[in-house]
């Protein structure tokens, strides 16, 4: 490339200024006598001599006293540069205070106006080796930290690309070690103040730092800080996080338990209302029956009237029976642990189940265990769970075609537990009702399932919901069995 004729030429003063600014040490020796002619500030600083003090010194004054650094060897090295143009050597200089400094020195022949000279450039390799050792040690520490620490450290650029991740982070992300990681949001969801957030939002909030939470595949939660690091080539972002999965799961459990407690509180209010209604209805029903009996005794010859009165009496008796059963059922929520046969409990509930199923033409089948299934339970409360599961199935199948309206109750012994299942052929459920809101129905309260969950788990049992292979749902519960299996 040709020089631009308009560009200003550098002067001798310019070259001297550049050598003075250089951090490489420079000594200029006369080519014939090997006397020091000049030294730049970096050389004076390292050797602790001024230029004036350096000029009269010989090699033995400013070199190590070891034999391999004898003055004769030093002069021969400089002469080789005069003869061949350049010569290199590892030379140990000695400072004014007596400190010996190992250097990598290069002697180069230069032509000055007064004749040949040797320019020696050298640097403190001991200091460089010390810096290298420190860097290796620091690298080793960082590497050990990345491999061993349980904390998660991430370094990202402004676009959210991962530039560094500790081994613990790579394992949590399920990423492949030693391969580019990509964007953070490919592995985890970001949350700010317990709400979903984008990387751009997190980046803007980091002024210079903010709190952030990561959710990895809904199973691991990390929490910590993201800090902005100002860099000349663009800001970087450091995330220091720790695993808070147990705490988050505990919060979810507490929230779910509070949800269930709210349902139970509502159920208690409904139970009180049911007791009051049953109490108030029993008297007018009994009175209506008495009035009809009196009218019938005075209407001996009117057969149609007698038939109508008899039918009304039967319906009132049926209503009275239902009210009495509701009062007994709601009014005797005993908390005394008993031993009861699941077969008998289901038998006692079948009347109410069939009563609810009849208007929707739902067939109810009881697949009773051939042997007794004795369990530790609260009899009436357990019966209530059976009713709740059956009533939910009946309401679901009432929306289905008639050929699918079939309800099957089953009892069996399974190891050390007694099991009851309720199978329906309805539409199934979109999500596990025992994990979330207890109901998928548009107008459902979910109180029945919430209460059922509390009753069964309080009795050291388990309750579940699952999809049936042929369509529909299976709800079931298991309680601790008693006696030989």
C-alpha positions as a Markdown table, in Angstrom:
| # | Residue | x | y | z |
|---|---|---|---|---|
| 1 | Unk | 0.0 | 0.0 | 0.0 |
| 2 | Unk | 1.4 | 3.3 | -1.0 |
| 3 | Unk | 2.0 | 6.0 | 1.6 |
| 4 | Unk | -0.2 | 9.0 | 1.5 |
| 5 | Unk | 2.0 | 11.9 | 0.4 |
| 6 | Unk | -0.2 | 14.3 | 2.5 |
| 7 | Unk | 0.4 | 12.4 | 5.8 |
| 8 | Unk | 2.9 | 14.2 | 8.1 |
| 9 | Unk | 6.3 | 12.4 | 8.6 |
| 10 | Unk | 7.4 | 11.3 | 12.0 |
| 11 | Unk | 10.4 | 13.2 | 13.5 |
| 12 | Unk | 13.2 | 12.0 | 15.7 |
| 13 | Unk | 11.4 | 13.6 | 18.6 |
| 14 | Unk | 8.3 | 11.4 | 17.8 |
| 15 | Unk | 10.3 | 8.2 | 18.0 |
| 16 | Unk | 11.9 | 9.2 | 21.2 |
| 17 | Unk | 8.4 | 10.0 | 22.7 |
| 18 | Unk | 7.2 | 6.6 | 21.6 |
| 19 | Unk | 10.1 | 4.8 | 23.3 |
| 20 | Unk | 9.7 | 6.8 | 26.4 |
| 21 | Unk | 6.0 | 5.8 | 26.5 |
| 22 | Unk | 6.7 | 2.1 | 26.0 |
| 23 | Unk | 6.5 | -0.3 | 28.9 |
| 24 | Unk | 9.2 | -2.5 | 27.3 |
| 25 | Unk | 12.6 | -1.7 | 28.8 |
| 26 | Unk | 15.1 | -0.3 | 26.3 |
| 27 | Unk | 18.9 | 0.2 | 26.7 |
| 28 | Unk | 21.0 | 1.5 | 23.8 |
| 29 | Unk | 24.7 | 0.5 | 23.8 |
| 30 | Unk | 27.5 | 1.8 | 21.6 |
| 31 | Unk | 28.3 | -0.8 | 19.0 |
| 32 | Unk | 32.1 | -0.6 | 19.5 |
| 33 | Unk | 32.6 | 0.0 | 23.2 |
| 34 | Unk | 29.3 | -1.5 | 24.5 |
| 35 | Unk | 28.9 | 1.5 | 26.8 |
| 36 | Unk | 25.3 | 2.5 | 27.6 |
| 37 | Unk | 24.2 | 5.6 | 25.6 |
| 38 | Unk | 20.6 | 5.8 | 26.6 |
| 39 | Unk | 17.7 | 4.1 | 28.5 |
| 40 | Unk | 14.0 | 4.7 | 28.4 |
| 41 | Unk | 12.0 | 5.4 | 31.6 |
| 42 | Unk | 10.7 | 1.8 | 31.8 |
| 43 | Unk | 14.3 | 0.5 | 32.0 |
| 44 | Unk | 15.3 | 3.2 | 34.5 |
| 45 | Unk | 12.3 | 2.3 | 36.7 |
| 46 | Unk | 13.1 | -1.5 | 36.7 |
| 47 | Unk | 16.9 | -1.1 | 37.3 |
| 48 | Unk | 16.4 | 1.8 | 39.8 |
| 49 | Unk | 19.1 | 3.9 | 38.0 |
| 50 | Unk | 18.7 | 7.1 | 36.2 |
| 51 | Unk | 20.2 | 7.5 | 32.7 |
| 52 | Unk | 23.1 | 9.5 | 34.1 |
| 53 | Unk | 23.8 | 6.8 | 36.6 |
| 54 | Unk | 23.6 | 4.0 | 34.0 |
| 55 | Unk | 26.0 | 5.5 | 31.4 |
| 56 | Unk | 29.3 | 4.8 | 33.3 |
| 57 | Unk | 28.1 | 1.3 | 34.5 |
| 58 | Unk | 29.6 | -1.9 | 33.1 |
| 59 | Unk | 28.0 | -5.3 | 32.8 |
| 60 | Unk | 29.3 | -6.5 | 36.2 |
| 61 | Unk | 27.6 | -3.5 | 37.9 |
| 62 | Unk | 24.1 | -4.3 | 36.6 |
| 63 | Unk | 24.1 | -8.0 | 36.1 |
| 64 | Unk | 23.8 | -11.1 | 38.3 |
| 65 | Unk | 27.1 | -12.2 | 39.9 |
| 66 | Unk | 26.5 | -15.8 | 38.7 |
| 67 | Unk | 29.1 | -17.1 | 36.3 |
| 68 | Unk | 26.7 | -17.4 | 33.3 |
| 69 | Unk | 26.2 | -13.7 | 33.5 |
| 70 | Unk | 29.9 | -12.7 | 33.4 |
| 71 | Unk | 30.8 | -9.5 | 31.6 |
| 72 | Unk | 32.6 | -11.4 | 28.9 |
| 73 | Unk | 29.5 | -13.3 | 28.0 |
| 74 | Unk | 27.5 | -10.1 | 28.0 |
| 75 | Unk | 29.9 | -8.4 | 25.6 |
| 76 | Unk | 29.9 | -11.4 | 23.3 |
| 77 | Unk | 26.1 | -11.4 | 23.2 |
| 78 | Unk | 26.1 | -7.7 | 22.3 |
| 79 | Unk | 28.8 | -8.2 | 19.7 |
| 80 | Unk | 26.8 | -11.0 | 18.1 |
| 81 | Unk | 24.0 | -8.5 | 17.5 |
| 82 | Unk | 26.5 | -6.1 | 15.9 |
| 83 | Unk | 27.8 | -8.9 | 13.6 |
| 84 | Unk | 24.5 | -10.7 | 12.8 |
| 85 | Unk | 21.9 | -8.0 | 13.3 |
| 86 | Unk | 20.1 | -9.6 | 16.2 |
| 87 | Unk | 20.8 | -11.8 | 19.2 |
| 88 | Unk | 18.6 | -13.2 | 22.0 |
| 89 | Unk | 19.5 | -14.3 | 25.5 |
| 90 | Unk | 18.0 | -14.8 | 29.0 |
| 91 | Unk | 19.8 | -12.3 | 31.1 |
| 92 | Unk | 19.7 | -11.6 | 34.8 |
| 93 | Unk | 20.0 | -7.9 | 35.5 |
| 94 | Unk | 20.8 | -6.6 | 39.0 |
| 95 | Unk | 19.0 | -3.4 | 40.3 |
| 96 | Unk | 20.5 | -0.6 | 42.2 |
| 97 | Unk | 19.1 | -2.2 | 45.5 |
| 98 | Unk | 20.6 | -5.6 | 44.6 |
| 99 | Unk | 17.5 | -7.4 | 43.5 |
| 100 | Unk | 18.1 | -9.8 | 40.6 |
| 101 | Unk | 15.6 | -9.7 | 37.8 |
| 102 | Unk | 15.4 | -12.6 | 35.2 |
| 103 | Unk | 14.6 | -11.1 | 31.7 |
| 104 | Unk | 14.1 | -12.2 | 28.2 |
| 105 | Unk | 16.4 | -9.8 | 26.3 |
| 106 | Unk | 16.7 | -9.2 | 22.6 |
| 107 | Unk | 19.7 | -7.2 | 21.2 |
| 108 | Unk | 19.3 | -5.6 | 17.8 |
| 109 | Unk | 21.8 | -3.6 | 15.7 |
| 110 | Unk | 20.7 | -0.1 | 14.7 |
| 111 | Unk | 22.5 | 2.4 | 12.6 |
| 112 | Unk | 22.7 | 5.8 | 14.4 |
| 113 | Unk | 24.1 | 9.0 | 13.0 |
| 114 | Unk | 27.3 | 8.5 | 15.1 |
| 115 | Unk | 27.7 | 4.9 | 14.0 |
| 116 | Unk | 26.4 | 1.4 | 14.8 |
| 117 | Unk | 24.6 | 0.8 | 18.1 |
| 118 | Unk | 22.9 | -2.1 | 19.9 |
| 119 | Unk | 19.3 | -1.6 | 21.1 |
| 120 | Unk | 18.5 | -4.1 | 23.9 |
| 121 | Unk | 14.8 | -4.7 | 24.7 |
| 122 | Unk | 14.0 | -6.7 | 27.7 |
| 123 | Unk | 11.1 | -7.5 | 30.1 |
| 124 | Unk | 10.7 | -8.9 | 33.6 |
| 125 | Unk | 9.8 | -12.5 | 32.9 |
| 126 | Unk | 9.8 | -13.3 | 36.6 |
| 127 | Unk | 6.9 | -10.9 | 37.1 |
| 128 | Unk | 5.2 | -12.4 | 34.0 |
| 129 | Unk | 5.6 | -15.9 | 35.4 |
| 130 | Unk | 4.2 | -14.7 | 38.7 |
| 131 | Unk | 1.2 | -13.2 | 36.9 |
| 132 | Unk | 0.8 | -16.4 | 34.9 |
| 133 | Unk | 0.9 | -18.5 | 38.1 |
| 134 | Unk | -1.8 | -16.2 | 39.7 |
| 135 | Unk | -3.9 | -16.5 | 36.6 |
| 136 | Unk | -3.6 | -20.3 | 36.6 |
| 137 | Unk | -4.5 | -20.4 | 40.3 |
| 138 | Unk | -7.4 | -18.1 | 39.7 |
| 139 | Unk | -8.6 | -20.2 | 36.8 |
| 140 | Unk | -8.2 | -23.3 | 38.9 |
| 141 | Unk | -10.3 | -21.7 | 41.7 |
| 142 | Unk | -13.0 | -20.6 | 39.2 |
| 143 | Unk | -13.0 | -24.1 | 37.6 |
| 144 | Unk | -13.4 | -25.8 | 41.0 |
| 145 | Unk | -16.1 | -23.3 | 42.0 |
| 146 | Unk | -18.0 | -24.1 | 38.7 |
| 147 | Unk | -17.7 | -27.8 | 39.3 |
| 148 | Unk | -18.2 | -28.2 | 43.0 |
| 149 | Unk | -20.5 | -25.4 | 44.2 |
| 150 | Unk | -24.2 | -26.2 | 44.7 |
| 151 | Unk | -25.0 | -22.5 | 44.0 |
| 152 | Unk | -25.9 | -21.6 | 40.4 |
| 153 | Unk | -23.9 | -18.9 | 38.6 |
| 154 | Unk | -24.7 | -17.7 | 35.1 |
| 155 | Unk | -23.2 | -15.1 | 32.8 |
| 156 | Unk | -25.3 | -13.7 | 30.1 |
| 157 | Unk | -24.9 | -11.0 | 27.4 |
| 158 | Unk | -27.5 | -8.3 | 26.7 |
| 159 | Unk | -29.6 | -10.5 | 24.4 |
| 160 | Unk | -30.0 | -13.2 | 27.1 |
| 161 | Unk | -27.5 | -15.7 | 25.6 |
| 162 | Unk | -25.7 | -17.8 | 28.2 |
| 163 | Unk | -21.9 | -17.2 | 28.0 |
| 164 | Unk | -21.0 | -19.2 | 31.2 |
| 165 | Unk | -22.8 | -21.6 | 33.6 |
| 166 | Unk | -21.6 | -23.6 | 36.5 |
| 167 | Unk | -21.8 | -27.4 | 36.3 |
| 168 | Unk | -24.7 | -27.4 | 38.7 |
| 169 | Unk | -26.6 | -25.1 | 36.3 |
| 170 | Unk | -25.8 | -27.2 | 33.2 |
| 171 | Unk | -27.1 | -30.3 | 35.1 |
| 172 | Unk | -30.3 | -28.6 | 36.1 |
| 173 | Unk | -30.9 | -27.3 | 32.6 |
| 174 | Unk | -30.3 | -30.8 | 31.2 |
| 175 | Unk | -27.9 | -29.3 | 28.7 |
| 176 | Unk | -24.9 | -30.9 | 27.1 |
| 177 | Unk | -21.6 | -30.0 | 28.7 |
| 178 | Unk | -19.0 | -28.2 | 26.6 |
| 179 | Unk | -21.5 | -27.1 | 24.0 |
| 180 | Unk | -23.1 | -23.7 | 23.4 |
| 181 | Unk | -26.0 | -23.2 | 25.8 |
| 182 | Unk | -28.2 | -20.8 | 23.8 |
| 183 | Unk | -30.7 | -18.5 | 25.5 |
| 184 | Unk | -31.6 | -18.7 | 29.2 |
| 185 | Unk | -35.3 | -18.7 | 28.3 |
| 186 | Unk | -34.9 | -21.9 | 26.3 |
| 187 | Unk | -34.4 | -23.7 | 29.7 |
| 188 | Unk | -36.3 | -21.7 | 32.3 |
| 189 | Unk | -39.2 | -19.3 | 32.8 |
| 190 | Unk | -38.4 | -16.0 | 34.4 |
| 191 | Unk | -40.4 | -14.4 | 37.2 |
| 192 | Unk | -40.3 | -10.9 | 38.7 |
| 193 | Unk | -42.2 | -10.3 | 41.9 |
| 194 | Unk | -44.0 | -13.6 | 41.5 |
| 195 | Unk | -45.3 | -12.9 | 37.9 |
| 196 | Unk | -44.0 | -14.2 | 34.6 |
| 197 | Unk | -41.4 | -11.9 | 32.9 |
| 198 | Unk | -39.4 | -11.7 | 29.7 |
| 199 | Unk | -35.6 | -11.3 | 29.6 |
| 200 | Unk | -36.0 | -7.8 | 28.3 |
| 201 | Unk | -38.0 | -6.9 | 31.5 |
| 202 | Unk | -35.3 | -8.5 | 33.7 |
| 203 | Unk | -32.5 | -6.7 | 31.9 |
| 204 | Unk | -34.2 | -3.3 | 32.2 |
| 205 | Unk | -34.8 | -3.9 | 36.0 |
| 206 | Unk | -31.1 | -4.7 | 36.6 |
| 207 | Unk | -30.0 | -1.1 | 37.3 |
| 208 | Unk | -27.6 | -2.3 | 38.6 |
| 209 | Unk | -29.3 | -5.3 | 40.2 |
| 210 | Unk | -32.7 | -6.9 | 40.9 |
| 211 | Unk | -34.2 | -10.0 | 42.3 |
| 212 | Unk | -35.3 | -12.8 | 40.0 |
| 213 | Unk | -36.7 | -16.3 | 40.1 |
| 214 | Unk | -36.3 | -19.1 | 37.6 |
| 215 | Unk | -38.7 | -22.0 | 37.1 |
| 216 | Unk | -37.2 | -25.0 | 35.3 |
| 217 | Unk | -39.8 | -27.3 | 33.8 |
| 218 | Unk | -42.1 | -26.8 | 36.8 |
| 219 | Unk | -39.9 | -29.0 | 39.1 |
| 220 | Unk | -37.0 | -26.7 | 40.2 |
| 221 | Unk | -37.1 | -23.2 | 41.3 |
| 222 | Unk | -34.0 | -21.0 | 41.7 |
| 223 | Unk | -34.0 | -17.5 | 43.3 |
| 224 | Unk | -31.3 | -14.9 | 43.6 |
| 225 | Unk | -30.0 | -11.7 | 42.0 |
| 226 | Unk | -29.1 | -10.5 | 38.5 |
| 227 | Unk | -26.5 | -7.8 | 38.3 |
| 228 | Unk | -25.5 | -5.6 | 35.4 |
| 229 | Unk | -21.7 | -5.5 | 34.7 |
| 230 | Unk | -20.6 | -2.5 | 32.7 |
| 231 | Unk | -18.2 | -3.7 | 29.9 |
| 232 | Unk | -16.7 | -1.7 | 27.1 |
| 233 | Unk | -17.9 | -4.1 | 24.5 |
| 234 | Unk | -21.5 | -4.2 | 25.9 |
| 235 | Unk | -23.0 | -4.9 | 29.3 |
| 236 | Unk | -22.9 | -8.4 | 30.7 |
| 237 | Unk | -25.3 | -9.8 | 33.4 |
| 238 | Unk | -24.3 | -12.0 | 36.3 |
| 239 | Unk | -27.0 | -14.3 | 37.9 |
| 240 | Unk | -26.2 | -15.8 | 41.3 |
| 241 | Unk | -29.0 | -18.2 | 42.3 |
| 242 | Unk | -29.8 | -20.8 | 44.9 |
| 243 | Unk | -32.3 | -23.7 | 44.9 |
| 244 | Unk | -35.6 | -22.7 | 46.7 |
| 245 | Unk | -37.6 | -25.7 | 45.3 |
| 246 | Unk | -38.5 | -27.0 | 48.8 |
| 247 | Unk | -39.7 | -23.6 | 50.0 |
| 248 | Unk | -41.8 | -23.1 | 46.9 |
| 249 | Unk | -43.3 | -26.5 | 47.2 |
| 250 | Unk | -44.1 | -25.7 | 50.8 |
| 251 | Unk | -45.8 | -22.5 | 49.8 |
| 252 | Unk | -47.9 | -24.4 | 47.2 |
| 253 | Unk | -48.8 | -27.0 | 49.9 |
| 254 | Unk | -49.8 | -24.3 | 52.3 |
| 255 | Unk | -51.9 | -22.5 | 49.7 |
| 256 | Unk | -53.6 | -25.7 | 48.7 |
| 257 | Unk | -54.3 | -26.5 | 52.4 |
| 258 | Unk | -55.8 | -23.0 | 52.9 |
| 259 | Unk | -57.9 | -23.6 | 49.8 |
| 260 | Unk | -59.2 | -26.8 | 51.4 |
| 261 | Unk | -59.8 | -25.2 | 54.7 |
| 262 | Unk | -61.9 | -22.6 | 52.9 |
| 263 | Unk | -64.0 | -25.4 | 51.3 |
| 264 | Unk | -64.4 | -27.0 | 54.7 |
| 265 | Unk | -65.6 | -23.8 | 56.3 |
| 266 | Unk | -68.2 | -23.5 | 53.6 |
| 267 | Unk | -69.2 | -27.1 | 54.1 |
| 268 | Unk | -69.7 | -26.5 | 57.8 |
| 269 | Unk | -72.0 | -23.6 | 57.0 |
| 270 | Unk | -73.9 | -25.8 | 54.6 |
| 271 | Unk | -74.2 | -28.6 | 57.2 |
| 272 | Unk | -75.7 | -26.2 | 59.7 |
| 273 | Unk | -78.1 | -25.0 | 57.1 |
| 274 | Unk | -79.0 | -28.6 | 56.2 |
| 275 | Unk | -79.7 | -29.4 | 59.8 |
| 276 | Unk | -81.9 | -26.3 | 60.2 |
| 277 | Unk | -83.8 | -27.1 | 57.0 |
| 278 | Unk | -84.3 | -30.8 | 58.0 |
| 279 | Unk | -85.5 | -29.8 | 61.4 |
| 280 | Unk | -88.0 | -27.2 | 60.1 |
| 281 | Unk | -89.3 | -29.6 | 57.3 |
| 282 | Unk | -89.9 | -32.6 | 59.6 |
| 283 | Unk | -92.8 | -30.9 | 61.5 |
| 284 | Unk | -94.8 | -29.6 | 58.5 |
| 285 | Unk | -94.4 | -32.9 | 56.7 |
| 286 | Unk | -95.7 | -34.8 | 59.8 |
| 287 | Unk | -98.6 | -32.4 | 60.1 |
| 288 | Unk | -99.4 | -32.8 | 56.4 |
| 289 | Unk | -99.5 | -36.6 | 56.8 |
| 290 | Unk | -101.8 | -36.3 | 59.8 |
| 291 | Unk | -104.2 | -34.0 | 58.0 |
| 292 | Unk | -104.3 | -36.4 | 55.0 |
| 293 | Unk | -104.9 | -39.4 | 57.3 |
| 294 | Unk | -107.9 | -37.5 | 58.9 |
| 295 | Unk | -109.3 | -36.6 | 55.5 |
| 296 | Unk | -109.0 | -40.2 | 54.3 |
| 297 | Unk | -110.9 | -41.5 | 57.3 |
| 298 | Unk | -113.9 | -39.4 | 56.3 |
| 299 | Unk | -113.8 | -40.2 | 52.6 |
| 300 | Unk | -114.7 | -43.9 | 52.5 |
| 301 | Unk | -116.8 | -44.0 | 49.3 |
| 302 | Unk | -114.7 | -41.9 | 46.9 |
| 303 | Unk | -112.2 | -44.3 | 45.5 |
| 304 | Unk | -110.2 | -41.8 | 43.3 |
| 305 | Unk | -109.9 | -39.4 | 46.2 |
| 306 | Unk | -108.7 | -42.2 | 48.5 |
| 307 | Unk | -106.1 | -43.3 | 45.9 |
| 308 | Unk | -104.8 | -39.7 | 45.6 |
| 309 | Unk | -104.6 | -39.3 | 49.3 |
| 310 | Unk | -102.8 | -42.6 | 49.7 |
| 311 | Unk | -100.3 | -41.6 | 47.0 |
| 312 | Unk | -99.7 | -38.2 | 48.7 |
| 313 | Unk | -99.2 | -40.0 | 52.0 |
| 314 | Unk | -96.6 | -42.2 | 50.5 |
| 315 | Unk | -94.7 | -39.3 | 49.0 |
| 316 | Unk | -94.8 | -37.4 | 52.3 |
| 317 | Unk | -93.4 | -40.6 | 54.0 |
| 318 | Unk | -90.7 | -40.8 | 51.5 |
| 319 | Unk | -89.8 | -37.1 | 52.0 |
| 320 | Unk | -89.8 | -37.7 | 55.8 |
| 321 | Unk | -87.5 | -40.6 | 55.3 |
| 322 | Unk | -85.1 | -38.5 | 53.3 |
| 323 | Unk | -85.2 | -35.7 | 55.8 |
| 324 | Unk | -84.6 | -38.1 | 58.7 |
| 325 | Unk | -81.6 | -39.6 | 56.8 |
| 326 | Unk | -80.1 | -36.2 | 56.1 |
| 327 | Unk | -80.5 | -35.2 | 59.8 |
| 328 | Unk | -78.8 | -38.5 | 60.9 |
| 329 | Unk | -76.1 | -38.2 | 58.3 |
| 330 | Unk | -75.2 | -34.5 | 59.0 |
| 331 | Unk | -75.9 | -34.6 | 62.7 |
| 332 | Unk | -73.6 | -37.5 | 63.6 |
| 333 | Unk | -70.2 | -36.6 | 62.2 |
| 334 | Unk | -68.5 | -38.6 | 65.0 |
| 335 | Unk | -64.7 | -38.3 | 65.4 |
| 336 | Unk | -64.2 | -41.7 | 67.1 |
| 337 | Unk | -62.1 | -44.1 | 65.1 |
| 338 | Unk | -64.0 | -47.3 | 64.4 |
| 339 | Unk | -63.6 | -50.5 | 62.6 |
| 340 | Unk | -66.2 | -50.8 | 59.8 |
| 341 | Unk | -66.7 | -53.0 | 56.8 |
| 342 | Unk | -66.5 | -51.1 | 53.5 |
| 343 | Unk | -69.1 | -53.4 | 52.0 |
| 344 | Unk | -71.6 | -52.3 | 54.6 |
| 345 | Unk | -70.8 | -48.6 | 54.3 |
| 346 | Unk | -71.3 | -48.7 | 50.5 |
| 347 | Unk | -74.6 | -50.7 | 51.0 |
| 348 | Unk | -75.9 | -48.0 | 53.3 |
| 349 | Unk | -75.1 | -45.4 | 50.7 |
| 350 | Unk | -76.7 | -47.2 | 47.7 |
| 351 | Unk | -80.2 | -46.0 | 48.6 |
| 352 | Unk | -79.2 | -42.3 | 48.2 |
| 353 | Unk | -77.0 | -43.1 | 45.2 |
| 354 | Unk | -79.8 | -44.8 | 43.3 |
| 355 | Unk | -82.3 | -42.1 | 44.4 |
| 356 | Unk | -80.0 | -39.5 | 42.7 |
| 357 | Unk | -79.3 | -41.6 | 39.7 |
| 358 | Unk | -82.9 | -42.5 | 38.9 |
| 359 | Unk | -84.0 | -39.2 | 37.3 |
| 360 | Unk | -81.1 | -39.4 | 34.8 |
| 361 | Unk | -81.7 | -43.1 | 34.0 |
| 362 | Unk | -78.2 | -44.0 | 35.3 |
| 363 | Unk | -77.6 | -47.7 | 36.0 |
| 364 | Unk | -75.9 | -48.2 | 39.3 |
| 365 | Unk | -73.9 | -51.5 | 39.9 |
| 366 | Unk | -72.2 | -52.6 | 43.1 |
| 367 | Unk | -69.4 | -55.0 | 42.6 |
| 368 | Unk | -69.1 | -56.1 | 46.2 |
| 369 | Unk | -66.1 | -57.9 | 47.6 |
| 370 | Unk | -66.9 | -61.6 | 48.4 |
| 371 | Unk | -65.1 | -61.1 | 51.8 |
| 372 | Unk | -65.6 | -58.5 | 54.4 |
| 373 | Unk | -63.2 | -55.4 | 54.0 |
| 374 | Unk | -62.7 | -54.2 | 57.6 |
| 375 | Unk | -60.9 | -50.8 | 57.8 |
| 376 | Unk | -60.1 | -48.2 | 60.5 |
| 377 | Unk | -62.4 | -45.3 | 59.7 |
| 378 | Unk | -65.1 | -43.0 | 60.9 |
| 379 | Unk | -68.1 | -44.8 | 59.5 |
| 380 | Unk | -70.5 | -41.9 | 58.7 |
| 381 | Unk | -67.7 | -39.6 | 57.3 |
| 382 | Unk | -66.5 | -42.4 | 55.1 |
| 383 | Unk | -70.0 | -42.9 | 53.8 |
| 384 | Unk | -70.1 | -39.3 | 53.0 |
| 385 | Unk | -67.0 | -39.7 | 50.8 |
| 386 | Unk | -68.8 | -42.5 | 48.9 |
| 387 | Unk | -71.8 | -40.3 | 48.3 |
| 388 | Unk | -69.7 | -37.3 | 47.2 |
| 389 | Unk | -67.8 | -39.4 | 44.6 |
| 390 | Unk | -71.0 | -41.0 | 43.3 |
| 391 | Unk | -72.9 | -37.8 | 43.1 |
| 392 | Unk | -70.1 | -36.2 | 41.1 |
| 393 | Unk | -70.1 | -39.1 | 38.7 |
| 394 | Unk | -73.9 | -38.9 | 38.4 |
| 395 | Unk | -73.9 | -35.2 | 37.6 |
| 396 | Unk | -71.2 | -35.8 | 35.0 |
| 397 | Unk | -73.0 | -38.7 | 33.2 |
| 398 | Unk | -76.3 | -36.8 | 33.1 |
| 399 | Unk | -74.6 | -34.7 | 30.4 |
| 400 | Unk | -73.7 | -37.9 | 28.4 |
| 401 | Unk | -75.6 | -40.0 | 25.9 |
| 402 | Unk | -77.9 | -42.6 | 27.5 |
| 403 | Unk | -75.7 | -45.6 | 26.5 |
| 404 | Unk | -72.9 | -44.2 | 28.5 |
| 405 | Unk | -74.8 | -43.7 | 31.7 |
| 406 | Unk | -73.3 | -46.5 | 33.9 |
| 407 | Unk | -71.9 | -46.2 | 37.4 |
| 408 | Unk | -70.0 | -49.1 | 39.0 |
| 409 | Unk | -68.9 | -49.2 | 42.7 |
| 410 | Unk | -66.3 | -51.7 | 43.8 |
| 411 | Unk | -64.9 | -52.8 | 47.1 |
| 412 | Unk | -61.8 | -54.9 | 47.6 |
| 413 | Unk | -58.9 | -55.7 | 49.9 |
| 414 | Unk | -55.5 | -54.6 | 48.5 |
| 415 | Unk | -52.7 | -55.7 | 50.8 |
| 416 | Unk | -52.9 | -53.7 | 54.0 |
| 417 | Unk | -55.6 | -51.4 | 52.7 |
| 418 | Unk | -59.3 | -51.5 | 51.9 |
| 419 | Unk | -60.2 | -49.9 | 48.6 |
| 420 | Unk | -63.4 | -48.3 | 47.2 |
| 421 | Unk | -63.6 | -47.2 | 43.6 |
| 422 | Unk | -66.3 | -45.4 | 41.7 |
| 423 | Unk | -66.1 | -45.8 | 37.9 |
| 424 | Unk | -68.1 | -43.7 | 35.4 |
| 425 | Unk | -68.2 | -43.4 | 31.6 |
| 426 | Unk | -68.4 | -39.7 | 31.5 |
| 427 | Unk | -66.1 | -37.2 | 29.7 |
| 428 | Unk | -63.2 | -37.5 | 32.2 |
| 429 | Unk | -61.5 | -34.5 | 33.8 |
| 430 | Unk | -59.1 | -31.9 | 32.3 |
| 431 | Unk | -56.8 | -31.9 | 35.3 |
| 432 | Unk | -56.4 | -33.7 | 38.6 |
| 433 | Unk | -59.1 | -32.2 | 40.9 |
| 434 | Unk | -57.1 | -33.1 | 44.0 |
| 435 | Unk | -54.1 | -31.1 | 42.8 |
| 436 | Unk | -55.9 | -27.9 | 42.0 |
| 437 | Unk | -59.4 | -26.5 | 42.5 |
| 438 | Unk | -61.3 | -29.7 | 43.3 |
| 439 | Unk | -63.8 | -29.1 | 40.5 |
| 440 | Unk | -63.9 | -28.8 | 36.8 |
| 441 | Unk | -67.6 | -28.1 | 36.6 |
| 442 | Unk | -68.7 | -24.6 | 35.4 |
| 443 | Unk | -71.0 | -24.1 | 38.5 |
| 444 | Unk | -69.4 | -26.6 | 40.9 |
| 445 | Unk | -68.1 | -25.5 | 44.3 |
| 446 | Unk | -65.8 | -28.5 | 44.8 |
| 447 | Unk | -66.7 | -28.7 | 48.4 |
| 448 | Unk | -67.5 | -32.4 | 48.2 |
| 449 | Unk | -64.1 | -33.3 | 46.9 |
| 450 | Unk | -62.3 | -31.0 | 49.3 |
| 451 | Unk | -64.2 | -32.5 | 52.2 |
| 452 | Unk | -63.5 | -36.0 | 50.8 |
| 453 | Unk | -59.8 | -35.3 | 50.6 |
| 454 | Unk | -59.7 | -34.0 | 54.2 |
| 455 | Unk | -61.7 | -37.0 | 55.6 |
| 456 | Unk | -59.6 | -39.7 | 53.9 |
| 457 | Unk | -56.2 | -38.1 | 54.5 |
| 458 | Unk | -57.1 | -37.4 | 58.2 |
| 459 | Unk | -57.8 | -41.2 | 58.5 |
| 460 | Unk | -54.3 | -41.9 | 57.2 |
| 461 | Unk | -55.7 | -43.0 | 53.8 |
| 462 | Unk | -55.2 | -41.9 | 50.2 |
| 463 | Unk | -57.6 | -40.6 | 47.6 |
| 464 | Unk | -57.1 | -40.2 | 43.9 |
| 465 | Unk | -58.6 | -39.7 | 40.5 |
| 466 | Unk | -57.5 | -41.3 | 37.2 |
| 467 | Unk | -58.6 | -41.6 | 33.6 |
| 468 | Unk | -60.2 | -45.0 | 32.6 |
| 469 | Unk | -58.8 | -46.7 | 29.5 |
| 470 | Unk | -62.2 | -47.0 | 27.9 |
| 471 | Unk | -63.2 | -43.4 | 28.6 |
| 472 | Unk | -64.6 | -41.7 | 31.7 |
| 473 | Unk | -63.0 | -41.5 | 35.2 |
| 474 | Unk | -62.2 | -43.6 | 38.2 |
| 475 | Unk | -62.2 | -42.0 | 41.6 |
| 476 | Unk | -61.1 | -44.1 | 44.6 |
| 477 | Unk | -59.8 | -44.1 | 48.1 |
| 478 | Unk | -57.9 | -46.5 | 50.3 |
| 479 | Unk | -58.0 | -46.8 | 54.1 |
| 480 | Unk | -55.8 | -48.8 | 56.5 |
| 481 | Unk | -57.3 | -52.4 | 56.7 |
| 482 | Unk | -57.5 | -54.4 | 59.9 |
| 483 | Unk | -57.2 | -58.2 | 60.4 |
| 484 | Unk | -55.4 | -60.7 | 58.2 |
| 485 | Unk | -55.2 | -59.9 | 54.5 |
